[in-house]
Amino acid sequence: MFVVESPSAAPAVDQPPVRRRSREKIRTATRFAVPYLYLLPALVLLVVWTYHPLVQAVELSTYSWNLLPTSPMRPVGTANYERLVELPAFRDSLARTVLLIAGLLPFTVLLPLALAMTARRVGVRARTVYQALVFLPFLVAPVAAAAVWRWLLHPGGGAIDRMLGSGHNWVYDAATAHPVIIVITGWQLLGFATLVVSAGLAGIDPDYTEAAQVDGASPRQIRRWITMPLLSPTLLFLVLTTVLLTPTLTFPLIDSMTQGGPAQATTNVYYLLWDYAFHSFDAGLGAAAGVLLFTGFAAVAGSLVWLSERLAYHDD
């Protein structure tokens, strides 16, 4: 007995190409999605711990609230920003922040460059010990560093004060308190910046130097026309780090040594917004200061990143 299959039961001629195209689409979609699946945990943490609090800070800056759970949050619109801009303390803290960054640039750019250049002239083992000694202050906790430096600078009894023989109250004098904070912060950051510059120097191809030496260039000319241009992205990274991080890093020192004084001589914008929120209990004003600070530093960071990319493209 013969069974005759109906035409509808016969396999379609175009099914294999369709299946191949479907499998190709699935593979393409998988290749496209896999990198994002690896990035997903980091993106989730970034949203939860960075962008969500940032949105909440912007929202809080439009309210008047004293941080008490039983106190209602009263919407005030842009009144916190208007009040903040009119406060002399806020403008003074911005000026001190600019002075802080300018005072730290020699410790994070110029001195590390000189130390890293000097380290290239010593042997490998001696260079390792040299870099370890320079990096050591960066490992000291800021609060511990503040306690030690207060003892060293104590008038009449501190080791540094006895060596200078001044009897001056370095920490509690409005004329010297801010320079003291700058010097201590620079002392801690010097080792980190030196290692960054050393890594940048190690990444420069030695063929450039050898070719310049063959052409008769002097060591000074090599540093000026070869090393420095190739090192410029690293130096811009250190400038960016100084602008964005050092006001934050000075907070433990200021809170441990001066509490923003004397006469607000060491109150930078980071310490001021913390003071508004947790000393004056004006959460809206503190959030408004934080939002303005974030916006200003984001603009500066964007400009420095753009300049760094331009220099890196020019070097290539």
C-alpha positions as CSV (number, residue, x, y, z in Angstrom):
1,M,0.0,0.0,0.0
2,F,1.4,3.3,-1.0
3,V,0.8,6.6,1.0
4,V,0.7,9.7,-1.0
5,E,1.7,12.8,0.9
6,S,-0.3,15.9,0.3
7,P,1.4,18.9,-1.1
8,S,0.8,20.8,2.1
9,A,2.9,18.3,4.1
10,A,5.9,18.7,1.8
11,P,8.8,20.7,3.3
12,A,9.1,24.2,2.0
13,V,12.0,24.9,-0.3
14,D,12.9,28.2,1.4
15,Q,13.1,27.0,5.0
16,P,16.8,26.3,5.3
17,P,17.8,29.8,4.1
18,V,15.3,31.3,6.5
19,R,16.6,29.2,9.4
20,R,20.2,30.3,8.5
21,R,19.2,33.9,8.5
22,S,17.4,33.4,11.8
23,R,20.5,31.8,13.4
24,E,22.7,34.6,12.0
25,K,20.4,37.2,13.5
26,I,20.5,35.4,16.9
27,R,24.3,35.2,16.8
28,T,24.5,38.9,15.8
29,A,22.2,39.9,18.6
30,T,24.2,37.8,21.1
31,R,27.5,39.3,20.0
32,F,25.9,42.7,20.5
33,A,24.4,42.0,23.9
34,V,27.3,40.1,25.5
35,P,29.5,43.2,26.2
36,Y,26.6,45.0,27.8
37,L,25.9,41.9,30.0
38,Y,29.5,42.2,31.3
39,L,29.0,45.9,31.9
40,L,25.5,45.5,33.5
41,P,26.7,45.0,37.2
42,A,28.9,48.1,37.0
43,L,26.1,50.1,35.3
44,V,23.7,49.0,38.0
45,L,26.1,50.1,40.8
46,L,26.7,53.4,38.9
47,V,23.0,54.1,38.7
48,V,22.3,53.1,42.3
49,W,25.3,54.8,44.0
50,T,25.9,57.8,41.7
51,Y,23.1,58.9,39.4
52,H,20.2,58.2,41.7
53,P,21.7,60.1,44.6
54,L,22.6,62.9,42.2
55,V,18.9,63.1,41.1
56,Q,17.9,63.1,44.7
57,A,20.3,65.9,45.5
58,V,18.9,68.0,42.7
59,E,15.4,67.4,44.0
60,L,16.4,68.1,47.6
61,S,18.0,71.5,46.5
62,T,14.5,72.7,45.7
63,Y,13.1,72.1,49.2
64,S,13.6,73.7,52.6
65,W,14.2,70.9,55.2
66,N,16.0,70.7,58.5
67,L,16.7,66.9,58.3
68,L,14.2,66.0,61.0
69,P,11.9,63.1,59.9
70,T,9.0,64.8,61.7
71,S,9.5,68.1,59.9
72,P,7.8,68.5,56.5
73,M,9.8,69.3,53.4
74,R,8.6,72.6,52.0
75,P,9.2,73.3,48.2
76,V,11.0,76.6,47.6
77,G,12.0,76.3,43.9
78,T,15.2,78.0,43.2
79,A,15.3,80.1,46.4
80,N,18.2,78.0,47.8
81,Y,20.4,78.7,44.8
82,E,19.6,82.4,45.0
83,R,20.3,82.6,48.7
84,L,23.5,80.6,48.2
85,V,24.9,82.9,45.6
86,E,24.2,85.9,47.7
87,L,26.1,84.5,50.8
88,P,29.6,86.0,51.2
89,A,30.8,82.7,52.9
90,F,30.0,80.7,49.7
91,R,32.0,83.1,47.5
92,D,34.9,83.1,50.0
93,S,34.9,79.3,50.1
94,L,35.1,79.2,46.3
95,A,38.1,81.5,46.3
96,R,39.8,79.4,49.0
97,T,39.1,76.3,46.9
98,V,40.8,77.9,43.9
99,L,43.8,78.8,46.1
100,L,43.9,75.3,47.4
101,I,44.0,73.7,44.0
102,A,46.6,76.2,42.8
103,G,48.7,75.6,45.8
104,L,48.6,71.8,45.4
105,L,49.5,71.8,41.7
106,P,53.3,72.1,42.5
107,F,53.0,69.1,44.7
108,T,51.0,67.0,42.2
109,V,52.6,68.1,38.9
110,L,55.9,70.0,39.2
111,L,57.6,68.2,42.1
112,P,56.5,64.7,40.9
113,L,57.9,65.5,37.4
114,A,61.3,66.5,38.9
115,L,61.4,63.4,41.2
116,A,60.4,61.0,38.5
117,M,63.0,62.5,36.2
118,T,65.6,62.1,38.9
119,A,64.6,58.5,39.6
120,R,65.5,57.6,36.0
121,R,69.2,58.3,36.7
122,V,69.5,55.7,39.5
123,G,69.6,51.9,39.3
124,V,66.5,49.7,39.2
125,R,66.8,48.4,42.9
126,A,67.6,51.9,44.2
127,R,64.8,53.3,42.2
128,T,62.3,50.8,43.7
129,V,63.4,51.8,47.2
130,Y,63.3,55.5,46.2
131,Q,59.7,55.3,44.9
132,A,58.6,53.3,47.9
133,L,59.9,56.0,50.3
134,V,58.2,58.7,48.3
135,F,54.9,56.8,48.1
136,L,54.8,56.0,51.8
137,P,53.1,59.2,53.0
138,F,50.1,58.4,50.7
139,L,49.4,55.3,52.8
140,V,49.1,57.3,56.0
141,A,45.5,57.9,57.0
142,P,44.5,61.6,56.8
143,V,43.3,61.7,60.5
144,A,46.6,60.1,61.7
145,A,48.6,62.6,59.5
146,A,46.6,65.5,61.0
147,A,47.4,64.3,64.6
148,V,51.1,63.9,63.8
149,W,51.4,67.3,62.1
150,R,49.5,69.1,64.9
151,W,52.1,67.7,67.3
152,L,55.0,68.7,65.0
153,L,53.7,72.2,64.6
154,H,52.6,72.7,68.2
155,P,53.9,76.1,69.4
156,G,56.8,75.7,71.8
157,G,56.7,71.9,71.9
158,G,56.5,70.7,68.3
159,A,59.7,69.3,66.6
160,I,59.3,71.6,63.5
161,D,58.4,74.6,65.7
162,R,61.5,74.0,67.9
163,M,63.7,73.6,64.8
164,L,62.4,76.9,63.4
165,G,62.4,78.6,66.8
166,S,59.4,80.7,65.9
167,G,56.9,79.8,68.7
168,H,54.2,80.5,66.1
169,N,50.7,78.9,66.3
170,W,50.8,77.6,62.8
171,V,47.4,75.7,62.9
172,Y,45.3,78.3,64.7
173,D,46.6,81.4,62.9
174,A,44.3,82.6,60.0
175,A,47.4,83.7,58.0
176,T,49.1,80.2,58.1
177,A,46.3,77.7,58.7
178,H,45.4,77.4,55.0
179,P,49.0,77.0,53.8
180,V,49.5,74.3,56.5
181,I,46.6,72.3,55.0
182,I,48.0,72.7,51.5
183,V,51.5,71.5,52.6
184,I,50.1,68.5,54.4
185,T,47.8,67.5,51.6
186,G,50.6,68.0,49.1
187,W,53.0,65.9,51.2
188,Q,50.5,63.0,51.1
189,L,49.8,63.3,47.4
190,L,53.4,63.7,46.3
191,G,54.1,59.9,46.2
192,F,51.0,59.0,44.2
193,A,51.7,61.7,41.6
194,T,55.3,60.6,41.4
195,L,54.4,57.0,40.6
196,V,51.9,58.2,38.0
197,V,54.6,60.3,36.3
198,S,57.0,57.4,36.4
199,A,54.4,55.2,34.8
200,G,54.0,57.8,32.1
201,L,57.7,58.0,31.5
202,A,57.9,54.2,31.3
203,G,55.3,54.2,28.6
204,I,57.3,56.4,26.2
205,D,59.0,54.4,23.5
206,P,62.8,54.6,24.0
207,D,63.2,54.6,20.2
208,Y,62.3,58.3,20.1
209,T,65.2,59.1,22.5
210,E,67.6,56.9,20.6
211,A,66.7,58.5,17.3
212,A,67.1,62.0,18.7
213,Q,70.5,61.1,20.1
214,V,71.6,59.8,16.7
215,D,70.5,63.1,15.2
216,G,72.7,64.9,17.8
217,A,70.0,66.2,20.2
218,S,71.1,67.1,23.7
219,P,69.4,65.7,26.8
220,R,67.7,69.1,27.4
221,Q,66.3,69.1,23.9
222,I,65.1,65.6,24.2
223,R,63.2,66.5,27.4
224,R,61.8,69.6,25.9
225,W,60.7,68.4,22.4
226,I,60.1,64.6,23.0
227,T,59.6,63.7,26.6
228,M,57.3,66.6,27.7
229,P,54.9,66.4,24.7
230,L,54.5,62.6,25.1
231,L,54.1,63.0,28.8
232,S,51.5,65.8,28.5
233,P,48.4,63.5,28.8
234,T,49.8,62.1,32.1
235,L,50.3,65.6,33.4
236,L,46.8,66.6,32.4
237,F,45.5,63.6,34.2
238,L,47.3,64.8,37.4
239,V,45.8,68.3,36.9
240,L,42.3,66.7,36.6
241,T,42.9,64.6,39.7
242,T,44.0,67.6,41.6
243,V,41.0,69.7,40.6
244,L,38.4,66.9,41.3
245,L,39.8,65.1,44.3
246,T,42.0,67.3,46.5
247,P,39.2,69.4,48.0
248,T,37.6,66.2,49.1
249,L,40.9,64.8,50.4
250,T,41.4,67.9,52.5
251,F,38.1,67.4,54.4
252,P,39.5,64.9,57.0
253,L,42.5,67.2,57.6
254,I,40.3,70.3,58.0
255,D,37.8,68.6,60.2
256,S,40.5,67.1,62.4
257,M,42.8,70.1,62.7
258,T,40.9,73.4,62.3
259,Q,37.1,72.6,61.9
260,G,37.1,75.2,59.1
261,G,38.7,77.9,61.2
262,P,40.2,80.1,62.4
263,A,37.7,82.6,61.2
264,Q,36.8,80.2,58.3
265,A,40.4,80.5,56.9
266,T,40.4,76.8,55.9
267,T,36.7,76.5,54.9
268,N,36.7,75.4,51.3
269,V,33.5,74.7,49.3
270,Y,33.4,71.0,50.3
271,Y,33.6,71.7,54.0
272,L,31.1,74.6,53.6
273,L,28.4,72.4,52.1
274,W,28.9,69.8,54.8
275,D,28.6,72.6,57.4
276,Y,25.4,73.9,55.9
277,A,23.8,70.4,55.9
278,F,25.0,68.9,59.2
279,H,25.8,71.9,61.4
280,S,23.2,74.4,60.3
281,F,20.7,71.6,59.4
282,D,19.8,73.3,56.2
283,A,19.6,70.3,53.9
284,G,18.3,72.3,50.9
285,L,21.1,74.8,51.0
286,G,23.7,72.1,51.4
287,A,22.2,70.2,48.4
288,A,22.2,73.4,46.3
289,A,25.9,74.0,47.1
290,G,26.6,70.4,46.1
291,V,24.7,70.7,42.8
292,L,26.5,73.9,41.9
293,L,29.8,72.3,42.8
294,F,29.1,69.3,40.7
295,T,28.1,71.4,37.7
296,G,31.2,73.6,37.9
297,F,33.7,70.8,38.4
298,A,32.0,68.7,35.7
299,A,32.6,71.6,33.2
300,V,36.2,71.9,34.3
301,A,36.7,68.1,34.0
302,G,35.1,68.0,30.6
303,S,37.4,70.7,29.3
304,L,40.5,68.9,30.7
305,V,39.4,65.6,29.2
306,W,38.8,67.2,25.8
307,L,42.2,68.9,26.0
308,S,43.9,65.6,27.0
309,E,42.2,63.8,24.0
310,R,43.3,66.5,21.7
311,L,46.9,66.2,22.9
312,A,46.9,62.4,22.7
313,Y,45.5,62.6,19.1
314,H,48.1,65.2,18.2
315,D,50.9,62.9,19.6
316,D,49.6,59.9,17.6
